[in-house]
Amino acid sequence: MFDYLIVGAGFAGSVLAERLAADAGKRVLVVDRRPHIAGNAYDHYDDSGILVHKYGPHIFHTNSSEVFDYLGRFTEWRAYEHRVLASVDGQLVPVPINLDTVNRLYGLRLSSSELEQFFAERAERVECVRTSEDVIVSRVGRELYTKFFRNYTRKQWGLDPSELDASVTARVPVRSNRDDRYFGDTYQAMPSRGYTRMFERMLAHPNIKVMLNADFREIVGEVGYRELIYTGPVDEYFDHRFGKLPYRSLRFRHETVDKPVFQRAPVVNYPNEHPYTRITEFKYLTGQDHGKTSVVYEYPCDDGDPYYPIPRPENAELYRRYKALADATPGVHFVGRLGTYRYYNMDQVVAQALTLYARLRG
Ligand SMILES: Cc1cc2nc3c(=O)[nH]c(=O)nc-3n(C[C@H](O)[C@H](O)[C@H](O)COP(=O)(O)OP(=O)(O)OC[C@H]3O[C@@H](n4cnc5c(N)ncnc54)[C@H](O)[C@@H]3O)c2cc1C
């Protein structure tokens, strides 16, 4: 008999398993239907011996010292500040948009205050900022919006920015200085031996048993447990009773090339040309030294694994109905990005799992 059955060996499930086993002395069974631990953060060595992220680039960043220190028990860190270039008008320029982006694109030599003036002259007046389009055109005007955001968003979401919540583009800053880091967080680092190694250390406790290639539905009748922690899709748990929660998916094309460097930055975005949105070169992220290099192309699509909850009011409403059901289901705790239908970064999921643990511990 297990104290807890945990569905999903990603960040949400693994953090809870570790805390419940190591801190509270509980007996825990973790099941995942994939053939590996670490959920979407899973990394592995490809056929050429290069460390790659199977489900697209995962860059760790957080402002929470609690989350950073907690994960630091299971990994050493490699300092890493992420940088992205975008291919626009035949040039590679920094994103988020900053002083160098505009100066290079238009052949100007503006100062920071002149750039603010540049934006202000072009910004459109929007009475009430509701959509992703409103966020950008009211900050930098329609031309930069079109070059950097409109087509990228259409590709990424299959929807025009005017049809998406403000939250999607509000995540991306616009800077008037020369800071070209993608994130502004206090802690920016990568697990020095990779994510999977970090998860292995988290789950290596005698009170934790892990079963892979095991779907919750197939094993639920066969194991004894007191409480359930569910990090899979909440609508699936309730047999899609109110309909499916919509997700956007991605197809990944991994490639290894026979030269040491492929591109000028860890990630290059393609807002306008090509069916893919971006190319990531992993060696920048991992610091690995190798004569070849591996990259991944991302093609957004509707069908496939659920990756991005689509932030529209009607979907939030549908989720509220599932949440009401979830809240009324005793002995089952829904957590993680699929369990709560929210796009969360890794650090946010760790924080959410630690909060749930504190509640369970009472
Ligand atoms: C392309 C992409 C890039 C990202 N990049 C970043 C980044 O750079 N930085 C960042 O902080 N975050 C990033 N994220 C977000 C990050 O992936 C999530 O925050 C994190 O994976 C969430 O962990 P989780 O445990 O909630 O979910 P998951 O990692 O998805 O784990 C859930 C697990 O549950 C399993 N499962 C589901 N249903 C069942 C079932 N019925 N039976 C058994 N097992 C089941 C699944 O197989 C899965 O392994 C990115 C996400 C994507 C899609």
The ligand as an SDF file (V2000), in Angstrom:
LIG
                    3D

 53 58  0  0  0  0  0  0  0  0999 V2000
    8.4260   23.8050  -26.1230 C   0  0  0  0  0  0  0  0  0  0  0  0
    8.4490   24.1880  -24.6570 C   0  0  0  0  0  0  0  0  0  0  0  0
    9.5070   24.9170  -24.1890 C   0  0  0  0  0  0  0  0  0  0  0  0
    9.5500   25.2870  -22.8420 C   0  0  0  0  0  0  0  0  0  0  0  0
   10.5920   26.0250  -22.4060 N   0  0  0  0  0  0  0  0  0  0  0  0
   10.6610   26.4010  -21.1280 C   0  0  0  0  0  0  0  0  0  0  0  0
   11.7620   27.1840  -20.6670 C   0  0  0  0  0  0  0  0  0  0  0  0
   12.6600   27.5480  -21.4370 O   0  0  0  0  0  0  0  0  0  0  0  0
   11.8000   27.5450  -19.3530 N   0  0  0  0  0  0  0  0  0  0  0  0
   10.8100   27.1590  -18.4680 C   0  0  0  0  0  0  0  0  0  0  0  0
   10.9060   27.5070  -17.2810 O   0  0  0  0  0  0  0  0  0  0  0  0
    9.7530   26.4170  -18.8870 N   0  0  0  0  0  0  0  0  0  0  0  0
    9.6510   26.0300  -20.1910 C   0  0  0  0  0  0  0  0  0  0  0  0
    8.6000   25.2610  -20.6100 N   0  0  0  0  0  0  0  0  0  0  0  0
    7.5630   24.8620  -19.6350 C   0  0  0  0  0  0  0  0  0  0  0  0
    7.9500   23.5470  -18.9250 C   0  0  0  0  0  0  0  0  0  0  0  0
    7.9770   22.5120  -19.8700 O   0  0  0  0  0  0  0  0  0  0  0  0
    6.8830   23.2530  -17.8510 C   0  0  0  0  0  0  0  0  0  0  0  0
    6.8660   24.2900  -16.9020 O   0  0  0  0  0  0  0  0  0  0  0  0
    7.1410   21.9390  -17.0750 C   0  0  0  0  0  0  0  0  0  0  0  0
    7.4470   20.8880  -17.9300 O   0  0  0  0  0  0  0  0  0  0  0  0
    5.8880   21.6120  -16.2960 C   0  0  0  0  0  0  0  0  0  0  0  0
    6.0740   20.4410  -15.5320 O   0  0  0  0  0  0  0  0  0  0  0  0
    4.8030   19.5260  -15.1880 P   0  0  0  0  0  0  0  0  0  0  0  0
    5.2830   18.5080  -14.2400 O   0  0  0  0  0  0  0  0  0  0  0  0
    3.6540   20.3880  -14.8020 O   0  0  0  0  0  0  0  0  0  0  0  0
    4.3630   18.9020  -16.5880 O   0  0  0  0  0  0  0  0  0  0  0  0
    5.1040   17.8270  -17.5840 P   0  0  0  0  0  0  0  0  0  0  0  0
    6.5620   18.0980  -17.6550 O   0  0  0  0  0  0  0  0  0  0  0  0
    4.3150   17.8750  -18.8360 O   0  0  0  0  0  0  0  0  0  0  0  0
    4.8730   16.4590  -16.8310 O   0  0  0  0  0  0  0  0  0  0  0  0
    3.6180   15.8060  -16.8040 C   0  0  0  0  0  0  0  0  0  0  0  0
    3.8600   14.3150  -17.0020 C   0  0  0  0  0  0  0  0  0  0  0  0
    2.6450   13.6210  -16.7470 O   0  0  0  0  0  0  0  0  0  0  0  0
    2.6050   12.5050  -17.5980 C   0  0  0  0  0  0  0  0  0  0  0  0
    1.2040   12.0710  -17.7210 N   0  0  0  0  0  0  0  0  0  0  0  0
    0.1390   12.7980  -18.1410 C   0  0  0  0  0  0  0  0  0  0  0  0
   -0.9750   12.0500  -18.1140 N   0  0  0  0  0  0  0  0  0  0  0  0
   -0.6270   10.8140  -17.6780 C   0  0  0  0  0  0  0  0  0  0  0  0
   -1.3460    9.6060  -17.4280 C   0  0  0  0  0  0  0  0  0  0  0  0
   -2.6690    9.5020  -17.6440 N   0  0  0  0  0  0  0  0  0  0  0  0
   -0.6470    8.5360  -16.9550 N   0  0  0  0  0  0  0  0  0  0  0  0
    0.7050    8.6040  -16.7330 C   0  0  0  0  0  0  0  0  0  0  0  0
    1.4160    9.7370  -16.9590 N   0  0  0  0  0  0  0  0  0  0  0  0
    0.7750   10.8280  -17.4060 C   0  0  0  0  0  0  0  0  0  0  0  0
    3.1880   13.0130  -18.9030 C   0  0  0  0  0  0  0  0  0  0  0  0
    3.6870   11.9540  -19.7020 O   0  0  0  0  0  0  0  0  0  0  0  0
    4.2850   13.9510  -18.4150 C   0  0  0  0  0  0  0  0  0  0  0  0
    5.5680   13.3230  -18.3950 O   0  0  0  0  0  0  0  0  0  0  0  0
    8.5030   24.9140  -21.9540 C   0  0  0  0  0  0  0  0  0  0  0  0
    7.4250   24.1610  -22.4480 C   0  0  0  0  0  0  0  0  0  0  0  0
    7.3850   23.8160  -23.7970 C   0  0  0  0  0  0  0  0  0  0  0  0
    6.1970   23.0580  -24.3120 C   0  0  0  0  0  0  0  0  0  0  0  0
  1  2  1  0
  2  3  1  0
  2 52  2  0
  3  4  2  0
  4  5  1  0
  4 50  1  0
  5  6  2  0
  6  7  1  0
  6 13  1  0
  7  8  2  0
  7  9  1  0
  9 10  1  0
 10 11  2  0
 10 12  1  0
 12 13  2  0
 13 14  1  0
 14 15  1  0
 14 50  1  0
 15 16  1  0
 16 17  1  0
 16 18  1  0
 18 19  1  0
 18 20  1  0
 20 21  1  0
 20 22  1  0
 22 23  1  0
 23 24  1  0
 24 25  2  0
 24 26  1  0
 24 27  1  0
 27 28  1  0
 28 29  2  0
 28 30  1  0
 28 31  1  0
 31 32  1  0
 32 33  1  0
 33 34  1  0
 33 48  1  0
 34 35  1  0
 35 36  1  0
 35 46  1  0
 36 37  1  0
 36 45  1  0
 37 38  2  0
 38 39  1  0
 39 40  1  0
 39 45  2  0
 40 41  1  0
 40 42  2  0
 42 43  1  0
 43 44  2  0
 44 45  1  0
 46 47  1  0
 46 48  1  0
 48 49  1  0
 50 51  2  0
 51 52  1  0
 52 53  1  0
M  END
$$$$
